Amino acid sequence: MESGERADEEDEKLCANGLSMDASQVEAKLDEGNIKEAESSLREGLSLNFEEARALLGRLEYQRGNMESALRVFEGIELQAAIQRLQISYSERTPPRKGRAKSDSHHPVSQHAACLVLEAIYLKSKSLQKLGRVKEAARECKSVLDAVERIFHCGVPEVQVDARLQETVVLSVELLPELWKQAGLYQEAIIAYRRALLSQWNLDNACCARIQKKFAVLLLYGGVDAAPPSLGFQMDGSYVPKNNLEEAILILMILFRKACLRRIDWDQSIVEHLTFALSVCGQTSTLARQFEEVMPGIFRRVDRWKSLALCYVAAGQNKVALNLLRSSLRKHEEPNDLCALLLAARICSEDALVADEGVQYAQRAVVLSRDVDEHLVASSLQMLGLCLQKQSAAFTSDCLRSRLQSEALKSLEQALSIECDNSELIFDLAMQYAEQRNLTAAMQYAKRFLDTTGGSVLKGWKLLALILSAQQRYTEAEVIIDFALDETAKWEQGPLLRLKAKLKLSQSLPADAVEIYRYLLALVQAQRKSFGPLRSATQVHEEKISEFDVWHGLANLYSSLSHWKDVEICLDKCNEFKGFSVETLHAEGCVLEKRDRVYEALIAYMNVLALEPNHVLTKVALGGLLSKMGPKVLPTARSLLADALRIEPTNRMAWFYLGVAHKREGQVADAADCFQAASMLDETNPVESFSSIL
């Protein structure tokens, strides 16, 4: 028989009522097509009634693989009579501690007969399933469970239940939802799964876990919306899932907990499904907590470290993730794990302080991937290029920086030669050339990126518009933005509208810029209200641009127009959303400086650097302000400006103020070089930093 089905106690013997007979006698009559004679033989030989004989005969035919014959035998069995017999049997049963009543002597017989009938209906369902009549099979299987619920009003008890009856119940509970799924009736399958899990069937842990897992898989990937559980299943104060995803996560977390407590065998697929479900709703930090609570010995610690690292990267906690990956890549663990090396390199490529470590990871990945897969080679070279580019920002020497940038471009080009249609590689090259102000090459790769992606990725249009603005082609950049707006959903238009406002300001159209910001503000407020007061972290991230960003942009716009009262209103609004943020403090410092309140501006700038020591805009602003305040503070000004250029070598205002500082110190040649660099960068300066795209 198939897994999950039971065989008879004896293949050669048929047993009932304490009697037995050779199965071969019955099989011979069945082979001759004499079903009635086989039935009569069973009734006489084992003292069976009509239904009991039919049940045994049908089971025999089923075990022999004669599904159609088994189905003909099962027809005519009266299920209601079996229900009544079992109801009488279990309702009249005397508790063991009071002794057995005399009338109980017939109970084993009636129980056995009724259990045979219930088993027959289950096997009838299986026969129909194998014959392709799945809907009929589901209805027959459901009738078994309905019968059991009528017999046991409060659920199947853990004791005093015939073993065969319990086994039939378990098999039917597990089969019913699968039949509904095979029939394409997913709502009925969901109802059957909930019935299996929320009713008392006396299931063992392994069976319950199998049902829970299959239900979670249906909820996650079945493509059907499940209505919330009915009120009949709900208890006061209990948590009721609102949608498929919540219900699946709840079930998978229960399964995960069972596995951690060793109530069921460890199943890696549960972890994979839970990872997918929590990642979809942006709750990777919740997943990380689940991994952290797993007791040692459940699964390999290296696997736990890597899983935790992925969770923390998705949650934006890169430092924690990198520390975990460092542990997994130690020489006594798995130092040659390609996935871990690439993830560690990706994290390092975003931070200049650890970029040199990322270069080492990427170089090891390049060597290891050569014998594995071309895609992994390209990915390794891509990570190497990004890490080299970020590493170049840590050097003050122009020669070293230029060499590293050249190596970065070479690595990315080599990766692209392996995967010519890799859109992310094309975009990375466009960004690298744009940040190095090679606008011609950047334009070529930006257009290639749009061609490769079919114009479906927003950052491609934004990059193209920024490159055009760096070429002083503001009208063309605005056309690109308008086209992108037409192709973009309303909630994703925020960054494009902000860029369009800056393009308007660059064309000396401040009134148009203000109007765009007002529309953007209305859009952002409408989006915030649509999410409601209890927004998730994912919803906040999906806003693309926040209300704080809009007020901050308006403050900078009004500041450039010297509309001080409007600036104050905007900054007050900023403080309502983010009190004492570096952006607001920097904007306040700029306003104070423009209004000749120098010492107050100095305090504001220093407060910013106290909160974020590497804030480039503030270093430039403070360095520029100090460069005008006399020879005693010029060394401090130069130090601040040089540090800003180390972080952002293409900051034109840093070069300009550094030239001012050199000029005041009498270093005319150095000043000229700085002014020339500032002038060249001014000619290729985009309206918004290229890095704002990332």
RAQUI-V151895 format. One record per run of one state. SS is the DSSP state (alpha for helix, beta for strand, coil for the rest). FROM is the first residue (numbers start at 1). TO is the last residue. If there is no record, write none. Layout:
<<SS	FROM	TO> <SS	FROM	TO>>
This chain:
<<coil	1	12> <beta	13	16> <coil	17	18> <beta	19	22> <alpha	23	31> <coil	32	34> <alpha	35	46> <coil	47	49> <alpha	50	63> <coil	64	66> <alpha	67	74> <coil	75	78> <alpha	79	91> <coil	92	95> <alpha	96	98> <coil	99	101> <alpha	102	130> <coil	131	133> <alpha	134	151> <coil	152	162> <alpha	163	182> <coil	183	185> <alpha	186	198> <coil	199	204> <alpha	205	221> <coil	222	230> <alpha	231	233> <coil	234	243> <alpha	244	260> <coil	261	267> <alpha	268	280> <coil	281	283> <alpha	284	292> <coil	293	300> <alpha	301	314> <coil	315	317> <alpha	318	328> <coil	329	337> <alpha	338	348> <coil	349	351> <alpha	352	369> <coil	370	373> <alpha	374	392> <coil	393	397> <alpha	398	418> <coil	419	422> <alpha	423	435> <coil	436	438> <alpha	439	453> <coil	454	457> <alpha	458	470> <coil	471	473> <alpha	474	486> <coil	487	489> <alpha	490	492> <coil	493	493> <alpha	494	506> <coil	507	509> <alpha	510	531> <coil	532	536> <alpha	537	542> <coil	543	546> <alpha	547	560> <coil	561	563> <alpha	564	577> <coil	578	581> <alpha	582	594> <coil	595	597> <alpha	598	611> <coil	612	615> <alpha	616	626> <coil	627	630> <alpha	631	647> <coil	648	651> <alpha	652	664> <coil	665	667> <alpha	668	683> <coil	684	689> <alpha	690	693> <coil	694	694>>
